[in-house]
Amino acid sequence: MTQIKYYTREQLDRAVTVSVPSAAYLLNIGRSTAYRYCDLGIIPFIRIGNRKVVPAEWIRNVVSATGDTSGLRATPAELPPAA
């Protein structure tokens, strides 16, 4: 199972790609919905081997356009504890 990476604004600004589960979290949608949206062409993705990753620039544009930053953490201290 893929672990979701939580991003601060600075980390997202430096990222080149994000995993589909992390993109789902940032967009406030379910993981399976995010994969379905990738398959439908709604969310752009890049295939690296068997893995799909979403361009971070696209995520940044969507977050900026919607103004919804609820998927971003303000500081690394707000990250949930490691499992």
Residue frames as a rotation matrix with the C-alpha (Angstrom) as fourth column:
MET 1
0.580 0.815 0.000 0.00
0.815 -0.580 0.000 0.00
0.000 0.000 -1.000 0.00
THR 2
-0.192 -0.639 0.745 1.31
0.601 -0.676 -0.426 3.44
0.776 0.366 0.514 -0.93
GLN 3
-0.113 0.081 -0.990 1.91
0.921 -0.365 -0.135 5.79
-0.372 -0.927 -0.033 1.96
ILE 4
0.693 0.421 0.585 0.56
0.608 -0.778 -0.160 9.30
0.388 0.466 -0.795 1.50
LYS 5
-0.511 -0.837 -0.197 3.13
0.851 -0.460 -0.255 12.07
0.123 -0.298 0.947 1.71
TYR 6
0.637 0.676 -0.370 1.86
0.734 -0.678 0.026 15.21
-0.234 -0.288 -0.929 3.36
TYR 7
-0.191 -0.703 0.685 3.19
0.864 -0.452 -0.223 18.43
0.467 0.549 0.694 1.86
THR 8
0.000 0.111 -0.994 3.82
0.514 -0.853 -0.096 21.88
-0.858 -0.510 -0.057 3.23
ARG 9
0.915 0.327 -0.236 3.49
0.008 -0.600 -0.800 24.75
-0.404 0.730 -0.552 0.75
GLU 10
0.263 -0.904 -0.338 7.30
-0.864 -0.376 0.334 24.95
-0.429 0.204 -0.880 0.46
GLN 11
-0.465 -0.418 0.780 7.64
-0.123 0.903 0.411 21.22
-0.877 0.095 -0.472 -0.19
LEU 12
0.397 0.684 0.612 4.94
0.596 0.314 -0.739 21.31
-0.698 0.658 -0.283 -2.86
ASP 13
0.845 -0.128 -0.519 6.64
-0.382 -0.824 -0.418 24.31
-0.375 0.552 -0.745 -4.48
ARG 14
-0.140 -0.987 -0.084 9.89
-0.867 0.081 0.492 22.28
-0.478 0.141 -0.867 -4.75
ALA 15
-0.096 0.146 0.985 8.29
0.049 0.989 -0.142 19.01
-0.994 0.034 -0.102 -5.86
VAL 16
-0.813 -0.162 -0.560 8.39
-0.549 -0.109 0.829 17.92
-0.196 0.981 0.000 -9.50
THR 17
-0.315 0.745 -0.588 5.81
-0.261 0.527 0.808 15.15
0.912 0.409 0.028 -9.18
VAL 18
-0.460 0.248 0.853 3.53
-0.857 0.128 -0.499 13.76
-0.233 -0.960 0.154 -6.48
SER 19
-0.980 0.159 0.121 2.08
0.174 0.977 0.124 10.28
-0.099 0.143 -0.985 -6.13
VAL 20
-0.463 0.880 0.112 -1.56
0.031 -0.110 0.993 9.78
0.886 0.463 0.024 -7.05
PRO 21
0.169 0.552 -0.816 -2.57
0.886 0.277 0.371 9.09
0.431 -0.786 -0.443 -3.40
SER 22
-0.512 -0.403 -0.758 -0.81
0.710 -0.696 -0.109 12.31
-0.484 -0.594 0.643 -2.33
ALA 23
-0.956 0.232 0.179 -2.50
-0.038 -0.705 0.708 14.21
0.291 0.670 0.683 -5.16
ALA 24
-0.128 0.959 -0.254 -5.84
0.482 0.284 0.829 12.80
0.867 -0.016 -0.499 -4.01
TYR 25
0.015 0.068 -0.998 -5.17
0.993 -0.121 0.006 14.07
-0.120 -0.990 -0.069 -0.49
LEU 26
-0.824 -0.413 -0.388 -4.13
0.372 -0.911 0.178 17.50
-0.427 0.002 0.904 -1.75
LEU 27
-0.835 0.547 0.063 -7.27
-0.203 -0.413 0.888 17.70
0.511 0.729 0.456 -3.91
ASN 28
-0.638 0.582 0.504 -9.53
-0.608 0.021 -0.794 16.38
-0.473 -0.813 0.341 -1.13
ILE 29
0.366 0.706 -0.607 -10.77
-0.889 0.458 -0.003 13.44
0.276 0.540 0.795 -3.18
GLY 30
0.716 -0.039 0.697 -10.52
-0.336 0.856 0.393 9.70
-0.612 -0.516 0.600 -2.62
ARG 31
-0.336 -0.938 0.087 -7.57
-0.461 0.244 0.853 7.67
-0.822 0.246 -0.514 -3.82
SER 32
-0.390 0.235 0.890 -9.65
0.641 0.764 0.079 5.45
-0.661 0.601 -0.449 -6.11
THR 33
0.749 0.656 -0.100 -11.36
0.429 -0.593 -0.681 8.55
-0.506 0.467 -0.725 -7.53
ALA 34
0.356 -0.706 -0.613 -7.96
-0.598 -0.676 0.432 10.07
-0.719 0.213 -0.662 -8.28
TYR 35
-0.647 -0.581 0.494 -6.85
-0.030 0.667 0.745 6.93
-0.762 0.467 -0.449 -10.14
ARG 36
0.064 0.756 0.651 -10.13
0.835 0.316 -0.450 6.90
-0.546 0.573 -0.611 -12.08
TYR 37
0.819 0.207 -0.535 -9.70
-0.006 -0.929 -0.369 10.58
-0.574 0.305 -0.760 -12.97
CYS 38
-0.226 -0.946 -0.234 -6.19
-0.530 -0.082 0.844 9.76
-0.818 0.314 -0.482 -14.23
ASP 39
-0.604 0.027 0.797 -7.60
0.469 0.820 0.328 7.00
-0.645 0.571 -0.508 -16.41
LEU 40
0.424 0.861 0.280 -10.28
0.808 -0.220 -0.546 9.37
-0.409 0.458 -0.789 -17.74
GLY 41
-0.217 -0.617 0.757 -7.71
0.858 -0.490 -0.153 12.11
0.465 0.617 0.636 -18.50
ILE 42
0.795 0.543 0.271 -9.12
0.326 -0.759 0.564 14.54
0.512 -0.360 -0.780 -15.92
ILE 43
0.749 -0.662 0.020 -5.92
-0.317 -0.332 0.889 14.44
-0.582 -0.672 -0.458 -13.87
PRO 44
0.639 -0.590 -0.493 -2.74
-0.533 0.122 -0.837 14.42
0.554 0.798 -0.237 -15.98
PHE 45
0.741 -0.446 0.502 -0.15
-0.271 0.485 0.832 11.85
-0.615 -0.752 0.239 -15.03
ILE 46
0.127 -0.791 -0.598 3.21
-0.934 0.107 -0.340 10.51
0.333 0.602 -0.726 -16.06
ARG 47
0.986 0.163 -0.033 3.84
-0.147 0.948 0.281 6.78
0.077 -0.273 0.959 -16.06
ILE 48
-0.009 -0.995 0.103 7.15
-0.965 -0.019 -0.261 5.72
0.262 -0.102 -0.960 -14.53
GLY 49
-0.972 -0.225 -0.067 7.32
-0.213 0.965 -0.150 1.96
0.098 -0.132 -0.986 -14.86
ASN 50
-0.442 0.855 -0.272 4.09
0.720 0.519 0.461 0.69
0.535 0.008 -0.845 -13.33
ARG 51
-0.347 0.217 -0.912 3.68
0.788 -0.459 -0.409 3.84
-0.508 -0.861 -0.012 -11.26
LYS 52
0.219 0.441 0.870 1.57
0.733 -0.663 0.151 6.89
0.643 0.605 -0.469 -12.07
VAL 53
-0.404 -0.327 -0.855 2.70
0.797 -0.584 -0.153 10.29
-0.449 -0.743 0.496 -10.78
VAL 54
0.655 0.701 0.282 1.03
0.755 -0.614 -0.229 13.66
0.013 0.363 -0.932 -11.16
PRO 55
-0.258 -0.750 0.610 3.01
0.632 -0.608 -0.481 16.76
0.731 0.261 0.630 -12.20
ALA 56
-0.303 0.080 -0.950 3.31
0.899 -0.306 -0.313 18.97
-0.316 -0.949 0.021 -9.14
GLU 57
-0.991 -0.058 -0.122 2.88
0.012 -0.938 0.346 22.06
-0.134 0.341 0.930 -11.32
TRP 58
-0.475 0.879 -0.035 -0.63
0.069 0.076 0.995 20.91
0.877 0.470 -0.097 -12.22
ILE 59
0.043 0.450 -0.892 -1.45
0.937 0.291 0.192 20.39
0.345 -0.844 -0.409 -8.51
ARG 60
-0.655 -0.350 -0.669 -0.08
0.601 -0.779 -0.181 23.85
-0.458 -0.521 0.721 -7.66
ASN 61
-0.938 0.328 0.113 -2.24
-0.147 -0.672 0.726 25.42
0.314 0.664 0.678 -10.39
VAL 62
-0.134 0.935 -0.327 -5.38
0.379 0.354 0.855 23.65
0.916 -0.009 -0.402 -9.18
VAL 63
-0.065 0.061 -0.996 -4.72
0.997 -0.028 -0.067 24.60
-0.032 -0.998 -0.059 -5.56
SER 64
-0.873 -0.306 -0.380 -4.09
0.303 -0.950 0.069 28.22
-0.382 -0.055 0.923 -6.60
ALA 65
-0.787 0.604 0.127 -7.17
-0.105 -0.334 0.937 28.35
0.608 0.724 0.326 -8.83
THR 66
0.089 0.884 -0.460 -9.52
0.472 0.369 0.800 26.89
0.877 -0.288 -0.385 -6.23
GLY 67
-0.079 -0.193 0.978 -7.93
-0.647 -0.736 -0.197 28.54
0.758 -0.649 -0.067 -3.22
ASP 68
0.898 0.437 0.059 -8.42
-0.345 0.613 0.711 25.26
0.275 -0.658 0.701 -1.32
THR 69
-0.103 -0.994 -0.021 -5.29
-0.625 0.081 -0.776 24.74
0.774 -0.067 -0.630 0.73
SER 70
0.557 0.399 0.728 -6.85
-0.829 0.312 0.463 22.32
-0.043 -0.862 0.505 3.23
GLY 71
0.962 -0.223 -0.158 -4.68
0.186 0.957 -0.222 19.51
0.201 0.184 0.962 1.84
LEU 72
0.101 -0.965 0.243 -1.49
0.110 -0.232 -0.967 21.43
0.989 0.124 0.082 2.63
ARG 73
0.510 -0.055 -0.859 0.12
0.855 0.140 0.499 21.42
0.093 -0.989 0.119 6.06
ALA 74
0.963 -0.134 0.234 1.33
-0.142 -0.990 0.018 24.74
0.230 -0.050 -0.972 7.44
THR 75
0.126 -0.953 0.277 4.47
-0.989 -0.141 -0.034 23.31
0.071 -0.269 -0.960 9.06
PRO 76
-0.293 -0.297 -0.909 6.13
-0.341 0.921 -0.190 19.90
0.893 0.254 -0.371 9.23
ALA 77
-0.953 -0.063 0.295 5.18
-0.302 0.192 -0.934 19.82
0.002 -0.979 -0.202 12.94
GLU 78
-0.138 0.987 0.084 1.55
-0.877 -0.083 -0.473 19.41
-0.460 -0.139 0.877 11.89
LEU 79
-0.312 -0.017 -0.950 2.29
-0.699 0.682 0.217 16.16
0.644 0.731 -0.225 10.10
PRO 80
0.771 0.612 0.175 0.55
-0.580 0.564 0.588 13.08
0.261 -0.555 0.790 11.50
PRO 81
0.140 -0.757 0.638 2.72
-0.750 0.340 0.568 10.64
-0.647 -0.557 -0.520 13.43
ALA 82
-0.422 -0.380 -0.823 4.48
-0.843 0.499 0.202 7.95
0.334 0.779 -0.531 11.43
ALA 83
0.669 0.743 -0.026 2.75
-0.698 0.640 0.321 4.59
0.255 -0.197 0.947 11.43
